[in-house]
Amino acid sequence: MDNDSQTFLIPRPFWVNDLDQTHCHSCNNTFGPLRRRAMVSLNHFYRFIGRDNLPTNSSFTFSGNIFCHDCSNRSIPLPQLGYGSLPVRVCNQCLEVAYLVTYVIDEDHGSTTQRMHWNLAFGDTSNVHCKLIDHDLVKLVQNGGIDALIWLCRSQRNGQLHFYATSALAILSEKESIRPVILTKCALRPLIQLMALYLSKPMSAPSKGSPILSAVTEPVRDDIRLEVLLNCTHVIFQLGRAGMLSPHEINNDGALLALLQLADYKYTPFHIASETEEKEDMQQLLDREQMIQSVAAKGISAICATVSNQPAIFEVISNPDQLTDLLKGNNILVSKYIAKSIAYLSLRNDKYKSLLLQGNGASILVQKLHNETVTGNNSAEVDKASDETNSDQTSNLEASTIANVCCAIANFATNGESQQKLMTQPHLLQNLCATAASYSGNTEIHRHIARSFANFALYGKVSCNSKNNRKNMLRQINKKKNVTYNVMPTLLAIGQSPNVTPDVRRHVVRAIDNLSNQEITDQNRTIFEQVVPLMKEWTKDITDADLVKRAENICRRFE
């Protein structure tokens, strides 16, 4: 944390020339004998504080414009402009923001006074968000409101002030026009430092041996600690979703590493509560834990979606299982967005694909398919539900997670090294076939599974196990486990589904064509012949010349 004794200053406003302003900037009434502007003075500081020398019906104010008395009849100190502690006139438009900036940076009377003035300016904690975003955002930026919030995060030692400041920044980060301001005013590093502080040991009395613990001078309640973490995470997520985080900020400033830690965050009580308090509050704190994890995972997904960020991402991920391990948790939203992140990272760059499957990455992906297929709801049951209950939402999230995992597997299958790691997993084909059957009405899952089979059969040609790939995909029965590994019945079922789409058809045709383009045994020939009527039917509807040619080739092979 930075030194909290530093002076908080913002640039002074540009002063409007007296003769250029013939009307009050606020009410637009014309200046005249009864509504005069101030006497011209070359010393703006003297003009600003020398109220005895100014007419009572006009004022040069905080904004640098000229106003009448009715529109600028309040006075507050403006030390942030370097004018000391003497109250000066402020126009009504700027008053509330100027009040905030002046008194939240006032350390002379202690943090209690700072919190009191915050409440006087913006109401209690529950209303801080609404009042802030109701302001003219231009005034908020021009008058140092964003600077003051960042300064509170960077230099103050009070948990309640951290909560106020991060809550305001979290809400403001949702404004498209404010996100660049937050970033250009260097808010990211103080927020990440604040997250590191609140992820550390309990914040209580200062400790001489720990500079982190000495950054907070009062005990911080667990709910405040979690709220600060959630607010900081939300700001980073909003910046990442807007594509505004550079590789330097992702790697050097530690944005991605902070999100990875918070996606796996486990709440640990730092104070001893009574049984009554524990029962009443523990569930709320655990809900906050889930929210922190979910927002962090969404932030990771947003960062991974930008291709230019991917080299910096792999520099941060030092442990190959650091990302895939997050799929093991119980938070469904985390699983969804981490699977989506892996799908993004595995999409384009062959250089990095195999890195994600080092360690236990391949087995974790396959195990995730197995877990969701066994415990997840069958899609046919989901389709029967008409009301949007919690069960339906959970089923939809599980389906999204499975779709993202299948998408990642299909992407990995285009690279010889990464697909070899997957094909060595003993239950990969079994779980893909079982997933297609369990989610029989989900065309997105079917598309990625058909694409996986097509890619495994095609790109296996460039590896030393090319024949083994297709041989394993057409194997009939594993006698030891007594399960079917042949993917042809699954491809046929996907193609005959009433919900089949043209895109799913395309990948089914690709998969069957790639699998059948080899020496076929008599046992496999029977299965392939079953798809001939389907291929003939599709050639009437398919407009893609390449797919028509593939379908006709399949028919000629087995007629």
Secondary structure, DSSP 8 states (H G I E B T S, - for coil): ---TTS-----------GGG--B-TTT--B--SSS------S-HHHHHH-GGGS-TTEEE-TTSSEEESTTS-EEE--GGGT-TTS-EEE-TTTHHHHHHHHHHT--TTHHHHHHHHHHHHH-SHHHHHHHHHTS-HHHHHHTTHHHHHHHHHHH---HHHHHHHHHHHHHHTTSTTTHHHHHHTT-HHHHHHHHHHHTSS---S--TT-TTGGG--S---HHHHHHHHHHHHHHHHHHHHTT---HHHHHTS-HHHHHHHHHT------S---HHHHHHHHHHHHHHHHHHHHHHHHHHHHHHTSGGGHHHHHHH--STTTTGGGGGSS-HHHHHHHHHHHHHHTTS-HHHHHHHTTTTHHHHHHHHHHHHHHHS--HHHHHH--S--HHHHHHHHHHHHHHHHHHHHHHHTTSHHHHHHHHTSTTHHHHHHHHHHHTTT-HHHHHHHHHHHHHHHHHGGGSTTHHHHHHHHT--EETTTTEE--SHHHHHHHHT-TT--HHHHHHHHHHHHHHHSS---HHHHHHHHTTHHHHHHHHTT---HHHHHHHHHHHHHH-
